[in-house]
Amino acid sequence: MIAQPRVHAFLKHLSHAAWQNRVLIAITLIHFVAALAIAAWLGVSFQSGTAMRLVTMLQVIIPVFMIFLMFWRFGYMALILRPQNPTRWFINDIREFCLDPQRLMIGGVAFLTISFFTVDFAFIKEMLPQLNPYAWDPALAQFDRWLHGGTDPYVLLGPLLDSPLVTTWLNGIYHFWFFLLYFITFVACFDRDNPVRRNTFLIGFVLTWGIGGNLLATVWASGGPVYYQVFGYGDMFVPLMDKLNEFATVSPVWALGVQDMLLDGYLNDGPVKGISAMPSMHLAASTLMTCHAFAWRRWAGWMMVVFTLLIMLGSVHLGWHYAIDGYLGIALAVAGWFVARAIARAFDTR
């Protein structure tokens, strides 16, 4: 008998959490049905080695998120609030977060939904070569060169970035993008301060990744400069890759190992797949995070503008993308943000 009220309370919180995340859940279910349809059409099993690696990574870094958040709140207390009893304030702050059933349930449902979406997304991305061969690289490369005055963008960036140490630093920022994206998404899931801001980011997340990373990536299937020669389109970007390999003899260029791993997945059915250049989801996600940061604090937004600019430079300098991949990614994310904000406001039930 004692357990019945607890079960009732749990189901009540779960129902409320599902309702608060109903748009996110609905879009994810539509995306899941699309993934199942693709699997049935291609006659393949619905599984993704890349998705499993991402889920495993989340299990490792979520505790890191929690530790980081504790330090964040401690810094906020020590530098901004400066309460008379810091220990009591900090303990109460942690207790309020950990014992708030609505926050935990709403955030947990959102985070599980995003994780489920990630699995679907990774599967569809891995199926890209079977849905549409990589045929757009020559056209994209030529348009990219024409748009930048007849010179490849990586050549224009040479005087600024052609240094082993600068390349390593830029590559580090490019890899840090994964942690930042996971962290901001995690925090957004559990944000109760501003439901419209929270839902705008989460809905924008699934719209931007689903439309950009799956649909448009399939329509404009391309591998990017790093795979230009491998795909048989000529030696236009051989100087870029030779330069990066030369830099790697002096200072680490981790992108080269990741690029080789993805190529192995494509050519030899390796465990990690997902070659795709157009549009750049690094830039799309960075822009979405920038919009979210501006909605939180203006200073945070300007910091993210700088970060997004560095990701843009890195995407070209490291051979991952044509510059126009980034331009489209940015435009896609801005559009996704405003559409998601309109949806979030329309479904706001406060």
PERA-V341644 format. One record per pair of residues at least 12 apart in sequence whose ideal C-beta (glycine too) atoms are under 10 Angstrom apart, sorted by the first residue. I is the first residue (numbers start at 1). J is the second residue. Records with the same first field share a line. If there is no record, write none. Layout:
BEGIN
I: J + J
END
This chain:
BEGIN
9: 101
10: 101 + 105
12: 101 + 102 + 105
13: 101 + 102 + 103 + 104 + 105 + 106 + 108 + 109
14: 101 + 105 + 106 + 108 + 109
15: 105
16: 101 + 102 + 105 + 106 + 109
17: 101 + 102 + 103 + 104 + 105 + 106 + 107 + 108 + 109 + 110 + 112
18: 105 + 106 + 109 + 113
19: 106 + 109 + 347 + 349
20: 102 + 105 + 106 + 107 + 109 + 110 + 192 + 195 + 198 + 199 + 347 + 348 + 349
21: 105 + 106 + 107 + 108 + 109 + 110 + 111 + 112 + 113 + 114 + 189 + 198 + 199 + 202 + 203
22: 199 + 347 + 349
23: 199 + 202 + 203 + 206 + 340 + 343 + 344 + 346 + 347
24: 109 + 110 + 113 + 114 + 117 + 189 + 198 + 199 + 202 + 203 + 205 + 206 + 340 + 343 + 344
25: 109 + 110 + 112 + 113 + 116 + 117 + 206
26: 113 + 203 + 206
27: 113 + 117 + 202 + 203 + 205 + 206 + 207 + 210 + 340 + 343
28: 112 + 113 + 114 + 115 + 116 + 117 + 118 + 120 + 121 + 202 + 206 + 210
29: 113 + 116 + 117 + 120
30: 120 + 206 + 210
31: 116 + 117 + 120 + 121 + 124 + 206 + 207 + 209 + 210 + 211 + 214
32: 46 + 116 + 117 + 119 + 120 + 123
33: 120
34: 120 + 124 + 210 + 214 + 215
35: 48 + 117 + 119 + 120 + 121 + 122 + 123 + 124 + 127 + 214
36: 120 + 123
38: 120 + 123 + 124 + 127 + 130 + 131 + 214 + 218
39: 123 + 124 + 127
41: 127 + 130 + 131
42: 127 + 130 + 131
43: 130
44: 123 + 126 + 127 + 130
45: 123
46: 119 + 120 + 123
47: 119 + 122 + 123 + 126
48: 118 + 119 + 120 + 121 + 122 + 123 + 124 + 125 + 126 + 127 + 272 + 273 + 274
49: 122 + 123 + 126 + 265 + 269 + 270 + 271 + 272 + 273 + 274
50: 118 + 119 + 121 + 122 + 123 + 125 + 126 + 262 + 265 + 271 + 272 + 273 + 274
51: 115 + 116 + 118 + 119 + 120 + 121 + 122 + 123 + 125 + 126 + 274
52: 119 + 122 + 271
53: 122 + 271 + 272
54: 115 + 118 + 119 + 121 + 122 + 178 + 182
55: 115 + 116 + 118 + 119 + 122
57: 178 + 179 + 182
58: 111 + 114 + 115 + 118 + 182 + 185 + 186
61: 178 + 179 + 182 + 183 + 186
62: 111 + 182 + 183 + 186
64: 179 + 182 + 183
65: 179 + 182 + 183 + 185 + 186 + 187 + 190
66: 97 + 98 + 186
68: 179 + 183 + 186 + 187
69: 94 + 97 + 183 + 186 + 187 + 190
70: 90 + 93 + 94 + 97
72: 187
73: 89 + 90 + 93 + 94 + 97
74: 86 + 89 + 90 + 93 + 94
76: 90 + 93
77: 89 + 90 + 93
78: 90
81: 93
97: 190 + 192
100: 190 + 192
102: 192
103: 189 + 190 + 191 + 192
104: 190
106: 189 + 190 + 191 + 192 + 195 + 198
107: 186 + 187 + 188 + 189 + 190 + 191 + 192 + 198
108: 189 + 190
109: 189
110: 185 + 186 + 188 + 189 + 190 + 191 + 198 + 199 + 202
111: 185 + 186 + 188 + 189 + 190 + 202
112: 189
113: 189 + 202 + 206
114: 182 + 185 + 186 + 188 + 189 + 202 + 205 + 206 + 209
115: 185 + 189
117: 202 + 205 + 206 + 209 + 210
118: 182 + 185 + 205 + 206 + 209
120: 206 + 209 + 210 + 214
121: 206 + 209 + 210 + 213 + 214 + 274 + 281
122: 213 + 214 + 272 + 273 + 274
123: 214 + 273 + 274
124: 210 + 213 + 214 + 215 + 217 + 218 + 274
125: 209 + 213 + 214 + 217 + 218 + 273 + 274 + 275 + 276 + 281
126: 265 + 266 + 272 + 273 + 274 + 275 + 276
127: 214 + 218 + 273 + 274
128: 213 + 214 + 217 + 218 + 221 + 222 + 266 + 273 + 274 + 275 + 276
129: 218 + 221 + 223 + 266 + 273 + 274 + 275 + 276
130: 218
131: 214 + 217 + 218 + 219 + 221
132: 217 + 218 + 219 + 220 + 221 + 222
133: 221 + 231
134: 220 + 221 + 222 + 223 + 224 + 227 + 228 + 230 + 231 + 232 + 233 + 266 + 275 + 276 + 277
135: 220 + 221 + 222 + 231 + 233
136: 219 + 220 + 221 + 222 + 223 + 277 + 278 + 322
137: 220 + 221 + 222 + 223 + 224 + 225 + 227 + 228 + 231 + 232 + 233 + 234 + 236 + 237 + 277 + 278 + 322
138: 222 + 228 + 231 + 232 + 233 + 234 + 236
139: 220 + 222
140: 220 + 222 + 223 + 224 + 225 + 228 + 277 + 278 + 321 + 322 + 323 + 324 + 325
141: 222 + 224 + 225 + 228 + 233 + 234 + 236 + 237 + 322 + 324
142: 236 + 322
143: 322 + 323 + 324
144: 225 + 316 + 321 + 322 + 323 + 324 + 325 + 327
145: 236 + 322 + 323
147: 322 + 323 + 324 + 327
148: 322 + 323 + 324
152: 225 + 236 + 237 + 239 + 240 + 316 + 322 + 323
153: 225 + 312 + 313 + 315 + 316 + 317 + 321 + 322 + 323 + 324 + 326
154: 225 + 237 + 239 + 240 + 243 + 244 + 313 + 316 + 317 + 318 + 319 + 322 + 323
155: 239 + 240 + 316
156: 316 + 323
157: 312 + 313 + 314 + 316 + 317 + 323
158: 239 + 240 + 243 + 317
160: 313 + 317
161: 313 + 314 + 316 + 317 + 318
162: 243 + 247 + 317
163: 247 + 250 + 251
164: 243 + 244 + 246 + 247 + 248 + 249 + 250 + 251 + 252 + 253
165: 247 + 250 + 251
166: 247 + 251 + 313 + 317
167: 243 + 244 + 247 + 248 + 250 + 251 + 252 + 253 + 255 + 314 + 317 + 318
168: 247 + 248 + 250 + 251 + 252 + 253 + 254
169: 251 + 310 + 314
170: 253 + 255 + 310 + 311 + 313 + 314 + 315 + 317 + 318
171: 244 + 247 + 248 + 251 + 252 + 253 + 254 + 255 + 256 + 258 + 314 + 317 + 318
172: 252 + 254 + 314
173: 307 + 310 + 311 + 313 + 314
174: 254 + 255 + 258 + 282 + 310 + 311 + 313 + 314 + 315 + 317 + 318 + 320
175: 254 + 255 + 258 + 314
176: 307 + 310 + 311
177: 282 + 283 + 285 + 286 + 289 + 307 + 308 + 310 + 311 + 314 + 315
178: 282 + 285
180: 285 + 286 + 289 + 304 + 307 + 311
181: 205 + 281 + 282 + 285 + 286 + 288 + 289
183: 289
184: 201 + 205 + 285 + 288 + 289 + 292 + 293 + 296 + 304
185: 201 + 202 + 205 + 285 + 288 + 289 + 292
187: 201 + 292 + 296
188: 200 + 201 + 202 + 204 + 205 + 289 + 292 + 296
189: 201 + 202
191: 292 + 296
193: 296
194: 295 + 296 + 350
195: 344 + 347 + 348 + 349 + 350
196: 295 + 340 + 341 + 343 + 344 + 345 + 347 + 348 + 350
197: 291 + 292 + 295 + 296 + 341 + 344
198: 292 + 295 + 344
199: 340 + 341 + 343 + 344 + 345 + 347 + 348
200: 288 + 291 + 292 + 295 + 336 + 337 + 338 + 339 + 340 + 341 + 342 + 343 + 344 + 345
201: 288 + 289 + 291 + 292 + 293 + 295 + 296 + 337 + 340 + 341 + 344
202: 292 + 340 + 344
203: 336 + 337 + 339 + 340 + 341 + 342 + 343 + 344 + 347
204: 284 + 285 + 287 + 288 + 291 + 292 + 333 + 334 + 335 + 336 + 337 + 338 + 339 + 340 + 341 + 343 + 344
205: 284 + 285 + 288 + 289 + 292 + 333 + 336 + 337 + 340
206: 336 + 340
207: 288 + 332 + 333 + 335 + 336 + 337 + 339 + 340 + 343
208: 279 + 281 + 284 + 285 + 287 + 288 + 329 + 332 + 333 + 334 + 335 + 336 + 337 + 339 + 340
209: 281 + 284 + 285 + 288 + 332 + 333 + 336
210: 336
211: 279 + 284 + 332 + 335 + 336 + 339
212: 276 + 278 + 279 + 280 + 281 + 283 + 284 + 285 + 328 + 329 + 331 + 332 + 333 + 335 + 336
213: 274 + 276 + 279 + 280 + 281 + 284 + 285 + 329 + 332
214: 276 + 281
216: 276 + 278 + 279 + 281 + 284 + 328 + 329 + 332
217: 274 + 275 + 276 + 277 + 278 + 279 + 280 + 281 + 325
218: 276
219: 278
220: 276 + 277 + 278 + 279 + 325 + 328
221: 275 + 276 + 277 + 278
222: 275 + 276 + 277 + 278 + 279 + 321 + 322 + 325
223: 259 + 262 + 263 + 266 + 275 + 276 + 277 + 278 + 320
224: 237 + 259 + 275 + 276 + 277 + 278 + 280 + 315 + 316 + 318 + 319 + 320 + 321 + 322 + 325
225: 237 + 238 + 240 + 241 + 277 + 315 + 316 + 318 + 319 + 320 + 321 + 322 + 325
226: 240 + 241 + 244 + 255 + 256 + 258 + 259 + 260 + 262 + 263 + 275 + 277 + 318 + 319 + 320 + 321
227: 241 + 259 + 262 + 263 + 266 + 275 + 277 + 319 + 320
228: 240 + 241 + 277 + 319 + 322
229: 241
230: 259 + 263 + 266 + 267 + 275
231: 266 + 275
237: 319 + 322
240: 316 + 317 + 318 + 319
241: 256 + 259 + 318 + 319
243: 317 + 319
244: 256 + 259 + 317 + 318 + 319
253: 318 + 319
254: 318
255: 314 + 315 + 317 + 318 + 319 + 320
256: 318 + 319
258: 272 + 318 + 320
259: 275 + 318 + 319 + 320
261: 273
262: 274 + 275 + 276
263: 275
276: 321 + 325
277: 315 + 319 + 320 + 321 + 322 + 324 + 325 + 326
278: 321 + 322 + 324 + 325 + 326 + 328 + 329
279: 321 + 324 + 325 + 326 + 327 + 328 + 329 + 330 + 331 + 332 + 333
280: 311 + 312 + 315 + 316 + 320 + 321 + 322 + 323 + 324 + 325 + 326 + 327 + 328 + 329 + 330 + 332
281: 321 + 325 + 329 + 332 + 333
282: 308 + 311 + 312 + 314 + 315 + 320 + 321 + 325 + 326 + 329
283: 308 + 309 + 311 + 312 + 314 + 315 + 321 + 323 + 325 + 326 + 327 + 328 + 329 + 330 + 331 + 332 + 333
284: 325 + 326 + 328 + 329 + 330 + 331 + 332 + 333 + 334 + 336
285: 308 + 311 + 329 + 333
286: 304 + 305 + 307 + 308 + 309 + 310 + 311 + 312 + 315 + 326 + 329 + 330 + 333
287: 304 + 305 + 308 + 311 + 312 + 326 + 329 + 330 + 331 + 332 + 333 + 334 + 336 + 337
288: 304 + 308 + 329 + 330 + 332 + 333 + 334 + 336 + 337 + 340
289: 301 + 304 + 307 + 308 + 311 + 333
290: 302 + 303 + 304 + 305 + 306 + 307 + 308 + 309 + 330 + 333 + 334 + 337
291: 304 + 333 + 334 + 336 + 337 + 338 + 340 + 341
292: 304 + 337
293: 305 + 307 + 308
294: 337
295: 337 + 341
308: 326 + 329 + 330 + 333
311: 326 + 329
312: 325 + 326 + 327 + 329 + 330
313: 326
314: 326
315: 329
END
